[in-house]
Amino acid sequence: MRIWLSKPFYELLPYFYLASGLSLLLASLYLNYWHWPTICLVSGIICLVIGLFVLLRRRDFRSDSLKKPIK
């Protein structure tokens, strides 16, 4: 099963991951209840890694597809 997303939403998805990661990292600085700082820190790092991974994969794919000649 494939999930189909509209193009604007698809293009903004890595930036959403990066923004979520940054906001979770900032939240981990200000929360002091139970295990929330640790949860926010780990979730923020995971979101940042996913966002960077998706951005770099798209950049590499798009640069490779521009270099290949069309048959």
Residue frames as qw, qx, qy, qz and C-alpha x, y, z in Angstrom:
[[0.000, 0.889, 0.457, 0.000, 0.00, 0.00, 0.00],
 [0.430, 0.181, 0.011, 0.884, 1.38, 3.39, -0.98],
 [0.084, -0.765, -0.417, 0.483, 0.48, 6.71, 0.56],
 [0.384, 0.526, 0.343, 0.676, -0.13, 9.48, -1.94],
 [0.241, -0.664, -0.278, 0.651, 0.53, 13.04, -0.79],
 [0.373, 0.908, 0.181, 0.052, -0.07, 16.26, -2.61],
 [0.681, 0.425, -0.120, 0.584, 3.09, 17.84, -4.03],
 [0.054, -0.763, 0.222, -0.605, 3.19, 20.92, -1.72],
 [0.769, -0.560, 0.189, -0.243, 2.78, 18.75, 1.36],
 [0.960, 0.067, 0.003, 0.271, 5.38, 16.28, 0.06],
 [0.496, 0.592, -0.174, 0.612, 7.91, 19.07, -0.52],
 [0.250, -0.725, 0.252, -0.590, 7.37, 20.56, 2.96],
 [0.912, -0.334, -0.222, -0.086, 7.62, 17.27, 4.83],
 [0.740, 0.063, -0.341, 0.576, 11.39, 17.35, 5.58],
 [0.062, 0.450, -0.196, 0.869, 11.12, 20.95, 6.81],
 [0.688, -0.516, -0.118, -0.497, 8.26, 19.87, 9.05],
 [0.902, -0.190, -0.307, 0.237, 10.49, 17.16, 10.52],
 [0.495, 0.252, -0.273, 0.785, 13.28, 19.68, 11.09],
 [0.250, -0.522, 0.066, -0.813, 10.94, 22.23, 12.70],
 [0.832, -0.439, -0.211, -0.265, 9.42, 19.54, 14.91],
 [0.825, -0.028, -0.338, 0.452, 12.87, 18.38, 15.95],
 [0.252, 0.361, -0.242, 0.865, 13.99, 21.88, 16.86],
 [0.487, -0.526, -0.017, -0.697, 10.81, 22.59, 18.81],
 [0.901, -0.332, -0.276, -0.038, 11.16, 19.30, 20.71],
 [0.665, 0.114, -0.341, 0.655, 14.78, 20.10, 21.55],
 [0.043, -0.440, 0.164, -0.882, 13.76, 23.51, 22.84],
 [0.716, -0.472, -0.169, -0.485, 10.91, 21.95, 24.81],
 [0.859, -0.150, -0.414, 0.263, 13.35, 19.55, 26.44],
 [0.348, 0.282, -0.344, 0.825, 15.16, 22.57, 27.90],
 [0.287, -0.342, 0.134, -0.884, 12.05, 23.98, 29.56],
 [0.808, -0.312, -0.321, -0.382, 10.13, 20.90, 30.71],
 [0.044, 0.433, -0.771, 0.466, 10.88, 19.59, 34.19],
 [0.741, -0.135, 0.326, -0.572, 8.15, 17.06, 34.80],
 [0.937, 0.013, 0.335, -0.094, 8.62, 13.28, 34.95],
 [0.660, -0.132, 0.536, 0.510, 10.62, 11.98, 31.94],
 [0.472, 0.829, 0.291, -0.078, 9.44, 14.60, 29.46],
 [0.006, 0.862, -0.400, -0.312, 12.85, 16.26, 28.96],
 [0.389, -0.297, 0.829, 0.271, 14.38, 12.92, 27.95],
 [0.545, 0.485, 0.683, 0.016, 11.42, 12.01, 25.74],
 [0.330, 0.919, 0.086, -0.198, 11.54, 15.39, 23.99],
 [0.161, -0.734, 0.572, 0.329, 15.33, 15.22, 23.57],
 [0.454, -0.065, 0.853, 0.247, 15.30, 11.77, 21.99],
 [0.483, 0.660, 0.574, -0.030, 12.27, 12.57, 19.81],
 [0.158, 0.932, -0.096, -0.314, 13.86, 15.85, 18.71],
 [0.234, -0.549, 0.710, 0.374, 17.09, 14.18, 17.69],
 [0.492, 0.220, 0.827, 0.159, 15.19, 11.48, 15.79],
 [0.400, 0.825, 0.371, -0.148, 13.11, 14.10, 13.94],
 [0.029, 0.862, -0.347, -0.367, 16.23, 16.09, 13.03],
 [0.353, -0.303, 0.823, 0.325, 17.99, 12.98, 11.72],
 [0.490, 0.468, 0.733, 0.061, 14.95, 11.94, 9.66],
 [0.281, 0.911, 0.153, -0.260, 14.54, 15.45, 8.24],
 [0.073, -0.745, 0.543, 0.380, 18.19, 15.70, 7.25],
 [0.459, -0.057, 0.857, 0.228, 18.15, 12.19, 5.80],
 [0.485, 0.650, 0.584, -0.025, 15.11, 12.94, 3.61],
 [0.182, 0.930, -0.088, -0.307, 16.55, 16.29, 2.46],
 [0.195, -0.603, 0.688, 0.353, 19.91, 14.76, 1.53],
 [0.501, 0.156, 0.836, 0.161, 18.34, 11.77, -0.22],
 [0.442, 0.796, 0.396, -0.120, 16.10, 14.04, -2.30],
 [0.052, 0.883, -0.314, -0.344, 19.02, 16.31, -3.17],
 [0.327, -0.371, 0.809, 0.319, 21.15, 13.37, -4.28],
 [0.513, 0.392, 0.761, 0.066, 18.33, 11.80, -6.28],
 [0.355, 0.886, 0.226, -0.195, 17.47, 15.05, -8.03],
 [0.031, -0.797, 0.483, 0.361, 21.09, 15.84, -8.86],
 [0.407, -0.157, 0.861, 0.260, 21.62, 12.32, -10.23],
 [0.502, 0.571, 0.649, -0.020, 18.45, 12.46, -12.31],
 [0.253, 0.916, -0.043, -0.308, 19.61, 15.74, -13.90],
 [0.180, -0.631, 0.671, 0.346, 22.97, 14.24, -14.87],
 [0.513, 0.085, 0.840, 0.155, 21.59, 11.13, -16.57],
 [0.204, 0.178, -0.478, -0.836, 20.69, 11.49, -20.23],
 [0.686, 0.249, 0.412, -0.546, 17.13, 10.72, -21.23],
 [0.275, -0.096, 0.870, 0.397, 16.90, 7.77, -23.60]]
